[in-house]
Amino acid sequence: MEDEIEIPQYFICPISLQIMKDPVTAVTGITYDRESIEHWLLTAKDATCPVTNQPLSRDCNDLTPNHTLRRLIQAWCTSNATNGVDRIPTPKTPLNTTHVLKLIRDLKVGPLHFKTLKKIEALADNERNIKCMAEAGVAKEMAILIVRCFKENRTMGLEETLKILHLTWTATPEIRLLVNESSDFLDAVTWALRHDIENHVMVKTHAVLVLKLVLEVANSKSLERLTLEFFKKIVRVLREKISQRAIKAVLCVLIDVCPWGRNRVKIVEAGAVFELIELELEKPEKKITELIFCLLAHLCSCADGRAQLLKHAGGISHGL
């Protein structure tokens, strides 16, 4: 029914070609739906107005809410409700740095801690909010919080903390220092992989995704001191087949750390070759297969890796 209704042209966002839910006007005078233009400004190679091609600032705060147009759109939707048109709700006020900093302060207040953590998780639902959180230093606070959970052996809020850290991760000098100055942070993220708590699938998936980001900024010294126990926990994720995202992240992690120190031998000792063959025999998606063969090539460059491949009945019979 809605498809048959003629929608006023000035209600339509020039980018999404959909009815605008939160119309905002750029300095060029063109109105867009906030989500569409903010995504454009955050991802486009050149920050220009899509309609006029004039330069725009990437600062989303330069966009002015068009309250008059939004009310007209809401009124039109209400009047066409009988024709199947849903009313556009009044948009929430965009997140700003002041609000984020207050939330960070509230995290440190015991009674408010978990409630604040849930608020931050709920707000991390769009690119603009995530960017604002990243710029305000949320990732560093989440990293510190994970280390605290690890040292206190506390799992409440662990899923939310890992998820927020993954979403807001920015490789700032502070984050790099936190990763490389001691093993606490890496140990804390790895610790999250061993828990079989109620929400363990999401906890472990987010932990592996964070781990991938952590190792991307780790220096050579940190990569060379990875332990056999570390690799056993990582390989366990492959054995448990927690999720497709987790499997891909683990494979990427293992490929990336192979060249450092004795990591190849440690990965083999952790039982990775057997798990990789078992995983490939289940005929996974193409991307996973590519990663499996890439990792096997690394591991079979050492004698122990080749020996483990030959021990598995499927290693030769399936041409692995």
C-alpha positions as CSV (number, residue, x, y, z in Angstrom):
1,M,0.0,0.0,0.0
2,E,2.8,2.4,1.0
3,D,4.5,1.9,-2.4
4,E,1.4,3.3,-4.2
5,I,1.4,6.6,-2.2
6,E,3.1,9.6,-3.8
7,I,5.7,10.8,-1.3
8,P,6.5,14.5,-1.5
9,Q,9.9,14.8,-3.2
10,Y,11.4,17.1,-0.5
11,F,10.8,14.4,2.1
12,I,13.2,12.1,0.3
13,C,16.9,12.0,1.2
14,P,19.1,12.6,-1.9
15,I,21.5,9.8,-0.7
16,S,19.2,7.0,0.5
17,L,16.2,7.9,-1.6
18,Q,14.1,7.1,1.4
19,I,11.8,9.2,3.6
20,M,14.1,11.2,6.0
21,K,13.8,10.2,9.6
22,D,16.1,12.9,11.0
23,P,16.6,15.6,8.3
24,V,19.6,17.8,8.7
25,T,20.8,20.6,6.5
26,A,24.4,21.0,5.4
27,V,26.1,24.4,4.9
28,T,25.4,24.1,1.2
29,G,21.7,24.4,2.0
30,I,20.9,20.8,1.0
31,T,18.9,18.6,3.4
32,Y,19.8,14.9,4.0
33,D,18.8,12.2,6.4
34,R,21.3,12.4,9.3
35,E,22.4,8.8,9.1
36,S,23.0,8.9,5.4
37,I,25.0,12.2,5.3
38,E,27.1,11.3,8.4
39,H,28.0,7.9,6.9
40,W,28.9,9.7,3.7
41,L,31.1,12.2,5.5
42,L,32.8,9.5,7.5
43,T,33.5,7.1,4.6
44,A,33.8,9.2,1.4
45,K,37.2,9.8,-0.1
46,D,36.5,13.5,-0.4
47,A,34.1,15.3,2.0
48,T,31.8,17.1,-0.5
49,C,28.1,17.7,-0.7
50,P,26.7,14.8,-2.8
51,V,24.2,17.2,-4.6
52,T,26.3,20.3,-5.2
53,N,29.8,18.8,-5.0
54,Q,30.9,21.7,-2.8
55,P,33.4,21.0,0.0
56,L,32.0,20.0,3.4
57,S,33.6,19.6,6.8
58,R,33.8,16.1,8.1
59,D,32.6,17.4,11.4
60,C,29.0,16.2,11.8
61,N,28.4,19.0,14.3
62,D,28.2,21.3,11.3
63,L,24.9,19.7,10.3
64,T,21.8,21.7,11.4
65,P,18.7,19.8,12.4
66,N,15.7,20.7,10.1
67,H,13.0,20.6,12.7
68,T,10.4,22.2,10.5
69,L,10.8,19.6,7.8
70,R,10.9,16.8,10.3
71,R,7.6,17.9,11.8
72,L,6.1,18.1,8.3
73,I,7.2,14.6,7.5
74,Q,5.8,13.3,10.8
75,A,2.5,15.0,10.2
76,W,2.3,13.6,6.6
77,C,3.1,10.1,8.0
78,T,0.4,10.4,10.6
79,S,-2.2,11.5,8.0
80,N,-1.3,8.5,5.9
81,A,-1.2,6.0,8.7
82,T,-4.4,4.3,7.3
83,N,-2.5,3.6,4.1
84,G,0.2,1.7,5.9
85,V,2.7,4.5,6.5
86,D,4.6,4.3,9.8
87,R,5.0,7.4,11.8
88,I,8.6,8.7,12.1
89,P,9.6,9.0,15.8
90,T,11.3,12.1,17.0
91,P,15.1,11.5,16.8
92,K,17.3,11.3,19.8
93,T,19.8,14.1,20.4
94,P,23.1,13.2,18.9
95,L,25.8,12.0,21.3
96,N,28.5,14.5,22.2
97,T,31.9,14.4,23.9
98,T,30.5,16.0,27.1
99,H,27.9,13.2,27.5
100,V,30.5,10.5,26.8
101,L,32.9,11.9,29.4
102,K,30.1,12.0,32.0
103,L,29.4,8.3,31.2
104,I,33.1,7.5,31.6
105,R,33.1,9.2,35.0
106,D,29.9,7.2,36.0
107,L,31.7,4.0,35.1
108,K,34.0,4.6,38.1
109,V,31.0,4.9,40.5
110,G,30.3,1.5,41.9
111,P,26.5,1.5,42.1
112,L,26.3,3.0,38.6
113,H,29.0,0.9,36.9
114,F,27.0,-1.9,35.2
115,K,24.0,0.4,34.3
116,T,26.4,2.9,32.7
117,L,28.1,0.1,30.8
118,K,24.8,-1.0,29.3
119,K,24.1,2.6,28.4
120,I,27.3,2.9,26.5
121,E,26.7,-0.4,24.7
122,A,23.2,0.8,23.7
123,L,24.6,4.1,22.4
124,A,27.2,2.4,20.2
125,D,24.5,1.7,17.6
126,N,25.6,4.0,14.8
127,E,28.8,5.2,13.2
128,R,28.6,8.8,14.6
129,N,28.2,7.7,18.2
130,I,31.0,5.2,17.9
131,K,33.3,7.8,16.4
132,C,32.4,10.2,19.2
133,M,33.2,7.5,21.8
134,A,36.5,6.7,20.2
135,E,37.5,10.3,20.2
136,A,36.6,10.7,23.8
137,G,38.8,7.7,24.9
138,V,36.2,5.0,25.6
139,A,38.5,2.3,24.2
140,K,41.2,3.0,26.7
141,E,38.6,2.9,29.6
142,M,37.3,-0.4,28.3
143,A,40.9,-1.8,28.1
144,I,41.6,-0.8,31.7
145,L,38.3,-2.3,32.7
146,I,39.1,-5.6,31.1
147,V,42.4,-5.8,33.0
148,R,40.5,-5.0,36.2
149,C,38.0,-7.8,35.5
150,F,40.9,-10.2,34.9
151,K,42.7,-9.3,38.1
152,E,39.5,-9.6,40.1
153,N,38.4,-12.7,38.2
154,R,35.0,-11.0,37.6
155,T,33.0,-11.8,34.5
156,M,29.9,-9.5,35.1
157,G,29.9,-6.9,32.3
158,L,32.7,-8.7,30.4
159,E,30.6,-9.2,27.2
160,E,29.6,-5.5,27.1
161,T,33.1,-4.3,27.8
162,L,34.7,-6.5,25.0
163,K,32.0,-5.5,22.6
164,I,32.4,-1.7,23.3
165,L,36.2,-2.0,23.0
166,H,35.9,-3.8,19.7
167,L,33.6,-1.2,18.3
168,T,35.5,1.9,19.6
169,W,39.0,0.5,19.1
170,T,41.5,3.2,17.9
171,A,45.2,2.5,17.8
172,T,46.2,5.6,19.8
173,P,49.7,5.9,21.4
174,E,48.0,5.3,24.8
175,I,46.5,2.0,23.5
176,R,49.8,0.9,22.0
177,L,51.5,1.6,25.3
178,L,48.9,-0.4,27.2
179,V,49.4,-3.3,24.8
180,N,53.2,-3.3,24.9
181,E,54.3,-2.0,28.3
182,S,53.2,-5.3,30.1
183,S,51.4,-8.5,29.4
184,D,48.4,-7.6,31.6
185,F,46.2,-6.5,28.7
186,L,46.9,-9.4,26.4
187,D,46.6,-11.8,29.4
188,A,43.2,-10.3,30.3
189,V,41.8,-10.7,26.7
190,T,43.1,-14.2,26.6
191,W,41.6,-15.0,30.0
192,A,38.2,-14.1,28.6
193,L,38.5,-17.0,26.2
194,R,38.5,-19.7,28.9
195,H,35.2,-18.9,30.5
196,D,32.1,-21.1,29.9
197,I,29.7,-18.6,31.3
198,E,26.1,-18.3,30.1
199,N,26.9,-15.9,27.3
200,H,30.3,-17.5,26.5
201,V,29.8,-17.5,22.7
202,M,29.5,-13.8,22.5
203,V,32.2,-13.2,25.1
204,K,34.7,-15.4,23.3
205,T,33.8,-14.0,19.9
206,H,34.3,-10.4,21.0
207,A,37.5,-11.5,22.9
208,V,39.0,-13.0,19.7
209,L,38.0,-9.9,17.6
210,V,39.7,-7.7,20.2
211,L,42.7,-10.0,20.3
212,K,43.1,-9.6,16.5
213,L,43.2,-5.8,17.0
214,V,45.6,-6.0,19.9
215,L,48.1,-8.1,18.1
216,E,48.0,-5.7,15.1
217,V,49.6,-3.0,17.3
218,A,51.8,-5.3,19.4
219,N,55.6,-4.8,18.9
220,S,58.0,-7.6,18.0
221,K,59.0,-8.1,21.7
222,S,55.3,-8.7,22.6
223,L,54.8,-11.1,19.7
224,E,57.9,-13.1,20.4
225,R,56.9,-13.7,24.1
226,L,53.6,-15.3,23.3
227,T,53.3,-18.6,25.2
228,L,52.3,-22.1,24.4
229,E,49.4,-21.7,26.9
230,F,48.3,-18.6,24.9
231,F,48.2,-20.7,21.7
232,K,46.3,-23.6,23.3
233,K,43.5,-21.2,24.3
234,I,43.4,-19.8,20.8
235,V,43.3,-23.2,19.1
236,R,40.5,-24.2,21.5
237,V,38.3,-21.6,19.8
238,L,38.8,-23.5,16.5
239,R,38.0,-26.8,18.2
240,E,34.8,-25.4,19.8
241,K,33.8,-23.7,16.5
242,I,32.3,-20.8,18.5
243,S,31.2,-18.7,15.5
244,Q,32.3,-18.0,12.0
245,R,33.5,-14.5,13.0
246,A,35.6,-16.0,15.8
247,I,37.1,-18.7,13.5
248,K,38.1,-16.2,10.9
249,A,39.7,-13.9,13.5
250,V,41.6,-16.8,15.1
251,L,43.0,-17.9,11.7
252,C,44.1,-14.3,10.9
253,V,45.7,-14.0,14.4
254,L,47.7,-17.2,13.9
255,I,48.8,-16.3,10.4
256,D,49.9,-12.9,11.6
257,V,52.0,-14.1,14.5
258,C,53.6,-17.1,12.7
259,P,56.8,-15.2,11.6
260,W,57.8,-14.1,15.1
261,G,60.1,-16.1,17.4
262,R,59.2,-19.8,17.9
263,N,55.5,-19.1,17.3
264,R,55.1,-21.6,14.4
265,V,56.4,-24.5,16.6
266,K,54.2,-23.4,19.5
267,I,51.1,-23.3,17.3
268,V,51.9,-26.8,16.1
269,E,52.4,-28.0,19.7
270,A,49.1,-26.5,20.6
271,G,47.4,-28.9,18.2
272,A,46.5,-26.5,15.4
273,V,47.4,-28.7,12.5
274,F,44.9,-31.4,13.6
275,E,42.1,-28.8,14.2
276,L,42.8,-27.1,10.8
277,I,42.4,-30.4,9.0
278,E,39.2,-31.2,10.9
279,L,37.8,-27.8,10.1
280,E,38.6,-28.0,6.4
281,L,37.0,-31.5,6.2
282,E,33.7,-29.9,7.2
283,K,33.9,-27.9,3.9
284,P,33.7,-24.4,5.4
285,E,33.1,-21.2,3.3
286,K,35.7,-20.2,0.8
287,K,37.3,-17.5,2.9
288,I,37.9,-19.8,5.8
289,T,39.4,-22.5,3.5
290,E,41.8,-19.9,2.1
291,L,42.9,-18.9,5.6
292,I,43.3,-22.6,6.6
293,F,45.6,-23.4,3.7
294,C,47.6,-20.2,4.2
295,L,48.1,-21.1,7.9
296,L,48.9,-24.8,7.0
297,A,51.6,-23.5,4.6
298,H,53.2,-21.6,7.4
299,L,53.1,-24.4,9.8
300,C,54.3,-27.0,7.4
301,S,57.4,-25.0,6.8
302,C,58.8,-26.6,9.9
303,A,59.4,-30.3,10.4
304,D,57.0,-30.7,13.4
305,G,54.2,-29.2,11.3
306,R,54.8,-31.6,8.4
307,A,54.9,-34.5,10.8
308,Q,51.5,-33.5,12.3
309,L,50.0,-33.2,8.9
310,L,51.2,-36.7,7.9
311,K,49.8,-38.2,11.2
312,H,46.2,-37.1,10.3
313,A,44.5,-39.6,8.0
314,G,42.8,-36.7,6.2
315,G,46.0,-34.8,5.6
316,I,47.1,-36.8,2.6
317,S,43.9,-38.4,1.4
318,H,42.3,-35.1,0.9
319,G,45.3,-33.4,-0.7
320,L,45.9,-31.1,2.2
